[in-house]
Amino acid sequence: MKFLTKLAEYFAKGLQIIGVFAPTIERVLPGPAAAVVQVVSKDLTEMAQVILDAEQVGVALALKGPDKLKAAVPGIADIVLQSALLANHKIQDPALFNQGCTAIASGLADVINSLHTDGIEVTNKQA
């Protein structure tokens, strides 16, 4: 079973997912490199949360994969636009930018789906 499918099952049962993408490893690097690792980790964690949010919407609305991808792209684009990568830059080709954000969302969903489901921690929201 795919990771996102398993998460969707938990969401459908009303269970809360605990820290699936919380940073688990901190690297101690000298100088500005440490800040770069933290920023990249933060951006990836935020993007993963966008994918999970799209999955939750997909479960609630019975959406198929392509529609969940469409739901995730605006959130991914927002994170990319706010990233250090785009500091002091303008988007010249919005269609290409959107294509790239779609590829990022799709690729990240694939990465998440490659994970083993035994790493998911759940708790009952009612407890």
Phi, psi and chi 1 to 4 in degrees:
 res  aa     phi    psi   chi1   chi2   chi3   chi4
   1 MET       -  137.3  175.5  176.1  -65.2      -
   2 LYS   -70.8  151.3  -69.2 -177.0  179.8  178.0
   3 PHE   -57.4  -49.5 -167.3   87.8      -      -
   4 LEU   -66.0  -33.7  -72.9  171.3      -      -
   5 THR   -64.5  -42.4  -57.1      -      -      -
   6 LYS   -64.3  -42.8 -171.6   68.7  171.2 -178.6
   7 LEU   -60.8  -41.5  -79.4  177.4      -      -
   8 ALA   -61.2  -37.9      -      -      -      -
   9 GLU   -61.6  -43.5  -78.5 -176.4    8.0      -
  10 TYR   -64.0  -42.1  -71.4  133.4      -      -
  11 PHE   -60.4  -43.7  -66.9  140.4      -      -
  12 ALA   -62.9  -29.3      -      -      -      -
  13 LYS   -85.1   -0.4  -67.5  177.2 -176.2  175.2
  14 GLY    78.7   20.2      -      -      -      -
  15 LEU   -89.2  151.6  -61.5  173.3      -      -
  16 GLN   -98.2  134.2 -178.5  176.8    3.5      -
  17 ILE   -90.3  131.1  -53.1  -56.3      -      -
  18 ILE  -107.2  117.7  -56.1  171.6      -      -
  19 GLY    48.8   43.6      -      -      -      -
  20 VAL   -62.0  -39.4  174.8      -      -      -
  21 PHE  -117.7   21.2  -64.4  107.5      -      -
  22 ALA   -64.5  139.3      -      -      -      -
  23 PRO   -58.4  127.3  -22.0   30.6      -      -
  24 THR  -107.9  -13.1   56.9      -      -      -
  25 ILE  -129.3  128.6  -60.2  172.2      -      -
  26 GLU  -113.3  130.5  -72.9 -170.6   24.3      -
  27 ARG   -99.7  138.2  -65.0 -175.1 -176.0  177.3
  28 VAL  -102.7  107.5  179.5      -      -      -
  29 LEU  -120.6  149.5  -60.8  172.9      -      -
  30 PRO   -73.2  147.2   25.7  -32.1      -      -
  31 GLY    63.5 -149.9      -      -      -      -
  32 PRO   -68.7  -14.7   19.6  -26.5      -      -
  33 ALA   -60.9  -34.8      -      -      -      -
  34 ALA   -62.3  -41.0      -      -      -      -
  35 ALA   -66.5  -36.7      -      -      -      -
  36 VAL   -63.8  -44.2  170.1      -      -      -
  37 VAL   -61.1  -42.2  169.2      -      -      -
  38 GLN   -65.2  -41.6  -71.1  175.0  -12.8      -
  39 VAL   -66.0  -45.6  167.7      -      -      -
  40 VAL   -63.0  -42.9  169.7      -      -      -
  41 SER   -62.0  -41.2  176.2      -      -      -
  42 LYS   -63.9  -46.5  178.4 -178.1  170.9  -73.1
  43 ASP   -61.9  -44.2  -72.3   -9.3      -      -
  44 LEU   -64.8  -40.1  -80.2  174.0      -      -
  45 THR   -63.9  -42.2  -59.0      -      -      -
  46 GLU   -64.4  -40.2  -71.7  174.7   -2.4      -
  47 MET   -65.6  -41.0  -72.5 -177.7 -174.2      -
  48 ALA   -61.4  -38.0      -      -      -      -
  49 GLN   -65.2  -36.6 -171.9   59.1   53.4      -
  50 VAL   -60.8  -42.8  166.6      -      -      -
  51 ILE   -62.6  -43.4  -60.1  -61.3      -      -
  52 LEU   -64.7  -40.3  -67.4  178.4      -      -
  53 ASP   -61.7  -42.8  -68.7  -13.3      -      -
  54 ALA   -63.6  -36.5      -      -      -      -
  55 GLU   -64.2  -42.3 -174.4   67.9   25.4      -
  56 GLN   -62.5  -44.1  -77.5 -176.3  -69.6      -
  57 VAL   -61.4  -41.9  168.5      -      -      -
  58 GLY   -61.1  -39.4      -      -      -      -
  59 VAL   -65.4  -46.6  168.1      -      -      -
  60 ALA   -63.0  -36.3      -      -      -      -
  61 LEU  -105.1    6.0  -58.6  176.8      -      -
  62 ALA    54.9   45.9      -      -      -      -
  63 LEU   -82.9  151.7  -60.2  176.8      -      -
  64 LYS   -87.1  168.8  -60.2  -71.0 -175.3 -166.8
  65 GLY   -50.3  -49.7      -      -      -      -
  66 PRO   -61.3  -34.0  -25.6   34.9      -      -
  67 ASP   -73.9  -34.6  -66.8  -38.2      -      -
  68 LYS   -66.1  -37.2  -69.6 -173.6  -83.7 -171.7
  69 LEU   -61.8  -45.8  178.3   61.4      -      -
  70 LYS   -59.9  -35.1  -72.7  177.8 -169.9  173.7
  71 ALA   -70.0  -29.8      -      -      -      -
  72 ALA   -81.9  -30.1      -      -      -      -
  73 VAL   -57.0  -45.5  171.0      -      -      -
  74 PRO   -59.7  -38.8  -24.8   35.0      -      -
  75 GLY   -66.6  -40.5      -      -      -      -
  76 ILE   -63.9  -43.2  -63.6  -64.8      -      -
  77 ALA   -60.8  -41.0      -      -      -      -
  78 ASP   -60.2  -43.5  -73.6  -15.8      -      -
  79 ILE   -65.7  -42.7  -66.1  165.9      -      -
  80 VAL   -62.9  -42.8  171.2      -      -      -
  81 LEU   -62.6  -30.9  -74.3  168.5      -      -
  82 GLN   -89.8   -3.8  -65.5  172.0   22.4      -
  83 SER   -76.8  161.1   71.9      -      -      -
  84 ALA   -63.5  -25.3      -      -      -      -
  85 LEU   -55.2  -38.2  174.6   69.5      -      -
  86 LEU   -98.6    4.6  -91.4   64.0      -      -
  87 ALA   -55.7  130.9      -      -      -      -
  88 ASN    66.3   22.5  -57.7  -43.8      -      -
  89 HIS  -127.5  151.6  -65.2  -76.5      -      -
  90 LYS  -111.0  152.9  -63.5 -172.9  -39.2 -173.8
  91 ILE   -81.8  118.4  -56.5  -62.4      -      -
  92 GLN   -87.7  -35.7  178.2  175.6  -41.0      -
  93 ASP  -125.3   89.7 -173.9  -19.5      -      -
  94 PRO   -57.9  -35.6  -23.2   32.8      -      -
  95 ALA   -64.8  -41.8      -      -      -      -
  96 LEU   -68.4  -38.9 -172.4   57.4      -      -
  97 PHE   -59.1  -47.0  175.1   79.0      -      -
  98 ASN   -63.5  -39.4 -168.6   52.7      -      -
  99 GLN   -60.9  -43.1  179.3 -177.9  -27.1      -
 100 GLY   -64.4  -41.8      -      -      -      -
 101 CYS   -66.1  -34.6  -70.0      -      -      -
 102 THR   -65.0  -41.8  -59.7      -      -      -
 103 ALA   -65.2  -39.8      -      -      -      -
 104 ILE   -61.8  -47.6  -69.7  168.9      -      -
 105 ALA   -61.2  -45.9      -      -      -      -
 106 SER   -63.5  -45.7  177.8      -      -      -
 107 GLY   -63.7  -41.0      -      -      -      -
 108 LEU   -68.0  -38.2 -171.0   53.2      -      -
 109 ALA   -61.0  -40.1      -      -      -      -
 110 ASP   -63.3  -43.4  -72.5  -15.9      -      -
 111 VAL   -60.8  -46.2  168.4      -      -      -
 112 ILE   -63.0  -42.5  -65.9  168.1      -      -
 113 ASN   -66.1  -19.0  -86.1  -33.7      -      -
 114 SER   -78.6  -11.9   75.7      -      -      -
 115 LEU   -74.8  151.0  -58.6  175.2      -      -
 116 HIS   -78.1  137.5 -163.6  -75.2      -      -
 117 THR   -71.3  -12.2   58.4      -      -      -
 118 ASP   -73.8   -4.5   66.0    0.7      -      -
 119 GLY   -87.8    1.8      -      -      -      -
 120 ILE   -87.1  123.9  -58.1  171.3      -      -
 121 GLU  -102.4  129.5  -64.6  179.2   46.4      -
 122 VAL  -126.0  156.5  -63.0      -      -      -
 123 THR  -143.9  153.7 -175.1      -      -      -
 124 ASN   -77.5  125.8 -169.5  -27.1      -      -
 125 LYS   -62.0  -27.0  -71.5 -178.8 -178.7  178.5
 126 GLN   -74.1  -24.0  -49.7  -58.1  -35.1      -
 127 ALA   -73.4      -      -      -      -      -
